Amino acid sequence: MIDPRTPILVGCGQITDTKGKPTSQRSNVAFCAEAAGLALSDTRAGGGGAALGQAIDAVAVLEFFPDISPRFASPFGRCSNPPKAVANRLDAAPRQLLYTHSGGNMPQYLVNRFAEEIAGGATELALICGAELLRSTQNARKGGLAIDHNEDPGGEPTRVGDRRLGFSDEEARHELRAAIHFYPLLENAIRGGLGRDMASHMAAMGRLFSRLAAVARDNPLASRREGYSAERLATISDDNRWICFPYPRLMNSNAIIDQAAAVLMTSVEKAREWRIPQDRWVFLHGCADGVDTWVVSERERLDASPAIRGCAQLALEMAGKTVADVAAFDLYSCFPSAVEVAMQEIGIAEDDKRPISVTGGLPFFGGPGNNYVTHSIAEMMNVVRKVPGSFGMVTANGNYLTKHSAGLYSTAPPRGPWQRQNPKVLQAELDARPKRRVAAKPNGTGTIETYCVAYGRAAPEKAFILARLDGSDERFVAVADDDPALLSDMLVTEQLGRRVVVTEQAGKNIFRPA
């Protein structure tokens, strides 16, 4: 017998639009509602999707990129209450209207949160959805189209998640704020830990991401289906130029897409009441959430994630499974470093043949902002439904390998009542880990721990380093800009372990070779 309060996922819907023209009718919230409609139909509920939609009592929408970043701000307006606007389109009157703060971890976090609420009887039918329209917004802007996406359905949503910025004041003082700079820093730290030179590591990154490209090639919902080879991914060319060394364009998440996804959650009891067939049910066997040391430059190790390790272990323990029992993974894949660290921490060997992505990953499937993992979860539902009784793991990551969530899915019902460990227990263990002291005004000599070189359209423009100061062994952040010879040299000469001199100039720590 299955406990009637056991939480289950019962419907999923995904849309990828690579050709559609921008319109006023398809706003972000309208796109969310389209995906929600597919998820409702996917349940095959006895009364039909429209009737089931009216029973939704919780709507959570992933924060849209235009609401977060000035870089992606839309000139065509915004919605003041996205979950309310989605609910209105479904003729629903939810008790909960949630709009997340930024974070790629948030879709899995919401699944974990709603599972607890459903098991405790606080929620009956929850909708998680999100969408991005950066492709069509870009096209509309270029075409000078008159589009209106302004909408005010009234009220204000409840905000959930961690709203803190992902970088420290010290990092921001050196203009170190963006994912396209932090992840390359982490990548070179990983390379150093493995003892690889740049050429062999580039080849390894190419092999790793060619596995994702092969999945995307066979996924009709993927935005890049070329099936790039390892050599192609690791070779610099006109259409695979450097973005930030050591990452060329095709190793970066592809955010300029139009994608939407939604999943529905309820209890076994309500699924039976609504006549949702059991072959649609997917159980969340294990889950966890955890946050690593928030500030990257304060982390004890730059090539590790105790939170990923803890989340994966906790999810497996909750399910009574081991990593060997997992048939497929979808590891968060914004950049190679995110996948490499996840594989290391979970215990997935480099030559493991199991899928490490079921979508094709953020560079090839598409990187729809905070909503990518909703696609991961939806696709994992399809994967485990096709092989009943199999298990799939989804990992989710926010900021710069900072905020983490994990979920373990299967159509096989769990034994006994659904119950998770209080997330505060794991977080207390993570918070107790040591941190590195960061020197705000280093002066003297030190040794580079990791580095990256940021590109403009045609040439390197800036380099960032994290290094250790002689004497105190404190870590420091420093930059090199307006030095073309040094930047060019950093692309071809090994920098890990290189001695540098650091001084303060114009409010920044500036380094040069010792």
Secondary structure, 3 states (H helix, E strand, C coil): CCCCCCEEEEEEEEEECCCCCCCCCCCHHHHHHHHHHHHHHHCCCCCCHHHHHCCCCEEEECCCHHHCCHHHCCCCCCECCHHHHHHHHCCCCCCEEEEECCCCCHHHHHHHHHHHHHHCCCCCEEEEEEEEEHHHHHHHHHHCCCCCCCECCCCCCEEECCCCCCCCHHHHHCCCCCHHHHHHHHHHHHHHHHCCCHHHHHHHHHHHHHHHHHHHHCCCCCCCCCCCCHHHHHCCECCECEEEECEEHHHCCCCCCEEEEEEEEEEHHHHHHCCCCHHHCEEEEEEEEEECCCCHHHECCCCCCHHHHHHHHHHHHHHCCCHHHCCEEECCCCCHHHHHHHHHHHCCCCCCCCCCCCCCHHHHCCCCHHHHHHHHHHHHHHHHHHCCCCEEEEEEEECCCCEEEEEEEECCCCCCCCCCCCHHHHHHHHHCCCECCECCCCCEEEEEEEEEEEECCCCEEEEEEEEEECCCCCEEEEEEECCHHHHHHHHHCCCCCCEEEEEEECCEEEEEEC
